[in-house]
Amino acid sequence: MSRIRNLLVSLGFIAGASAALTALWIRQGRANRAALASNAEEMMWQALRQLNVAAEARTIAVNGLELHTIVAGPLDGPLAVLLHGFPECWYTWRKQIKPLVEAGYRVVVPDQRGYNLSDRPRGIHHYRLPALSADVVELIRAFEREKAIVVGHDGGGMVAWHLAMHHPEVVEKLIVMNAPHPATYLREIRSNPAQQRKSWYVGFFQLPIVPEALLGHDPIESARRFFRQGAVNQEAFSSFDIHAMASALAQPGALTGMLNWYRAAARDRSALESLRPIDRPALLIWAEDNVALGRSLTYGLEPWISNLKIHYIPRCGHWVQNEAPDEVNAQLLEFLKSS
């Protein structure tokens, strides 16, 4: 009996110590996030100054939500809407905003729903692709335009594909960076073991609470791992860049909002499977050393996009607009000038 009693005492001690350490770890994570989140406004103004071009932050009402949006460029310039992905924010386009403004474009860069300083509605259903696309339609209308050039990276690229398929009337030209077309994504995820292994994180993101706890414990370290360690050109991200992205991760409820994009897509595949041909001029920019997305995702797009140009960038990782900005900007502007 004494052995059993000693064992139970030991187990109780271990359980108590584990609970205390877990509680301490959770409290530390909350403190880390709170410290960064409290500095969000100052971080945003510093980021705006680093653009080296006149720009302003606005709050735009769309579909009952408010999207924090950066606006720059001439009032009468052609409208270009830039859509970020996971786990980014408007700041991911910092190296494209000035070149587009100097080329005469009116540039609109939102934090999409769930991200950074934009509204973060509760509930996974709020993050389905049709709702995300509807935000962009309303954003274009908020600037009293009928259509826009739509540029998307990663998750923003998925929104851009959906927009061009289901709301082609608002898309003048389409530029997508490192975001697979739904047709090729579904094909590869069903039949290509290499892509299945690359997409492991999609399954992990379906878990409740755990991804938020792990990614949100130390937002600066998470941002460093995502952006700098996940890049081929690690010098593409300065210390300020990492802190700006970490600030977006640290906003209250933002991680859940970001992850809900993946959860909504997994629960309702109808938007991915509801495919329509795209007849708008389209440019796909693809970094070849992408840890999450294989080159095979760019094959077999001809039946779905009638006017498509693909540009591959070797020795470049997923954050292509940050890692190879000169090449990306040159391709972007050349495509926009073409008829």
N, C-alpha and C positions, 0 to 999 in steps of 0.2 A: 504493500500500500504506500509505503514511504517513497518508493521509486516512482509510482504513478503520481503521487502528490508533487514530487520534485519536478517531474516532467511537465505537469500542468502549470506549475509555478513558472517554469522556464518558458513554456509556450505563451503564457500570459504576459510575461515580461517582454518577449519578442514582439508579440502583437501590440502591446502598449507602446513600445519604442517605435515600431513601424508606423503606427497611427500618428504619433507625435512628430516623427520626421516628415510624414506625408503632409500633415497640417502645416508644418513649417515651410515645406517646399511650395505648397499652394499659396500661402501668405506672401512668400518671397516673389512668386510669379505675379501676384496681384500688385505688389509694390512696384515691380519692374514696369508693368504695363501702365500703371497710374502715373509714374514719373514721366514716361514718354508721352502719354496721351495729354498730359497737362501742358505740354510744350508744343502742341500741334499747330496752333496759330502762328507762333513765332517761326516754327520750322517752315510753314508754308510761305511766309513772306520772304524768308531767306532763299527758299527755292525759286520763288518768282524773280528775285534779283539776279539769280545765277543764270536765268534765261538770256540775259543781255538783249532783251527786246521788250518793248512796252506790252504788258499783259496785265490782266485783272482777274480777280476771283469773283465769281457770281454764284448765286443760288438760283437754279432754274427749276420751276415746277413742271413735273411730268407725271401723268397718271396717278395723281394723288400723293406723289413723293417729291422730295426736293433733292436735286443732284448738285453737289458742289462741282463747279465747272470753271476751268481756266479758258479765257477768251483773249485772243490776240489777232492783230492784222487789220487791214482796211475794212471799213464797214461794207463797202460795195464789192469786196473781193469774192471770188467763188468760195463756197463754204466747204471746208474740210473738217470732218469729224473723226477724231482719233480715239480708238477704244482699246483700253489696256486689258491685260489678262490677270492671272493668278500668279503670285500674291502681290500684285503691283498696285499702282494708283496712277493718277494723271502724270506724275513726275517721270514715269518710264519713257515719256515722249519728249523729254527735255532737249534732246539733240536733234529733234525733227521740227520743233515749233518755230525756231528762228529761221531756218532755211525756207520753210513754207511761207512764213510771213514776208520774207524778203522777195519771194517769188510772186507776191500779191494776193495770197490766199487769206481768207477769214478763217482762223483756226479755232476750233472748239474742242476742248479736251475735258470730258467729264470723269469724275470718280463714279464708276457705275454703281448701281444699287447694291447695297451690302458692303461697299468699300469705303475706307478712309472717312471723309467728312460728309459723305452722302447719307441719305436715310437708309436704315437697315431694318426693313419690315421683318417681323417674326413669322416663322412658318416656312417650311421648305417649298411649298407650292408657289410662293411669291417669286421664286428664282427659276421658273421654267423659261425656256427659250422664247416662247411667244411674248411673255411679259418683258423680257430683256430687250427684245427687238422693238416692242411697242414704245419703250422708253426712248429709243433713238429716233423713232418716227416723230414723237412729240418734241424731242429736243430740236430737230430740224425745223419743225413748225414754229417753235418758240422764237426762232430767228427769222421768221416770216419768209422762209424759203420753201420751194417745192421739192428740191432735191439737193443732195450733197455728195461730195467725194467721201467715201467711207473707208477708213483704214483701221484694221484690227490686228492685234497680236494675241496669240494664245487664246484664252477664253473670249477676248474681244473679237478675235477672228471668227470664232464659232458664231457669235452674234452677227457678225458681218455676213457670213455665208447665209445664215437664216434670213437676214434682212433682204439680201439680194434675191433669194428664192421666193419669199412671201410678201415682200413690199418693194418690188423692183421699181415702182414709180418714184421712190424717194432716193434711189441710188443712181448717181451719174456715172461714176467709175468705182471699181472695187479693188482695194489692195489688201491682201491678207499676208501675214507673216507668221510662219511656224504655227499654223493652226490647220489641222486636216479638214478637208471637205467631209461632211457626214457620210457620204457614200463610201469613200475609201477607208474612213475610220472603222465603220461597221464591218467592212470586208476584212480588214487586217486584224481587228480585234477578235474576229471569229475564227480566222484561219492561220494567222501568223504567230507562231510561238514567241518569236523574238519581240514582236510588238506587245504581245500579252505580258511578257516579263517587264518591258519598259513601262507598262501602264499599271504596275502593281499599286501605285499610290492611289489610284481611283478607288480601289477596294478599301484601302486603309481609311480614306476620307469618309466612307460610309459609316464608320463607327461613331457612336455618340460620345461626346465629351473628350475622349482620349486625344484626338488630333488637336483640338483646341488647347488642351492642357499642355501637351508636349511642345507645340509650336508657339504657344503664347507665354510659356514660362519665362523665356528670355528673348524678347522680340529682336534685339540687336544681333544676338547669336543666330537666331533663325534667319534673319535677313542676310547675314553674312554667308550662311550655308547655302541658302537659295541662290543668291545672286553672284557672290564672288567665287565661292567654291564650286558652284554649278556652271561656271563660265569657262570657256576656253581662254579668252582674253580677260584674265582676272583684274587687270589694271583698268578695265572699263568702269569699275565702280570705286569711287572715292569713299573716304570715311563719311563725308557728308551724305553721299548717295545712300549708303547703308543706313544711316540714321534717319533719313527721310522716309525710306521704305519701312524701317522698323516702326516709325511713328504711325504709319498707316496700319500696320499689323496690330498696334497696341490700342487702337480706338475701341471703346467699349462695344462689344458685340460684333466687331468687324470680322474677326476670324470665323465666327459662326456664319455670318453673311457670306463670306467668300466660299467657305466649304459647302454651303447650301447650294451653290451653283452645281457642284458635282453630285450632291445628293438628289437634287431635283432631276438632273439628267438621267441618273441611274433608275429612278423610280418611274419616270415617264419618258419612254423612248419614242413616243409618237412624233415628237418634234424632229428627232434625228432621222426617223424613218419616213417622214413626210417630205419627200424629195421632189423638187421641181427644177427643170433646166434653168440655167442662168444665161441671159443674153446680154448682160452688161459687160463692157470691156473689163477684164480682170487681170491683175498681176499677183502672182504668188511668189513671195520671197522665202527661201528655205535655207536655213543653216544646216550644213551637212553633219556637224558633230553635235547633234541634239541628243541629250541623254534620255529624253522622254518620247521622242517621236522619230521613227525611222523614215528614210528616204522613200521607201516603198509606198508610203501614204500619198505621195505625189503622182503615182502612176495610175493611168486609166481614168483620167478626168475628162477626156474628150467628149464622152456622151453627155456630160453634165454642164459643161461650160463651153459655149460656142466660140468665144473670143478670149483665149487665155494665153498669157505669157508666164513662163516659170523661170525664175532666176535663182540658181544655187550659189551659196556662198561657202566655200570650203574653209576648214580650220576655224570654224565659228560655232558657238554654242547657242542654246535656246534663246538667249536675250539678244537677238540679232540686231535690233535697232540701237542697242547700247554698245555691243561688242564691235560692230562694223558700221558705225554711223555714216561715214563718208560714202561707202558703197551703197548702203541702203538709201541715203538721201539722193544720190545720183540716179539710182534706178527709179525712185519715187518721182522725181521731177521730170525725168525723161519720159516716163509713162504718162504723166499728167499732161505733158505738152503734145504728145502724139494724138492724132485724130482717132 
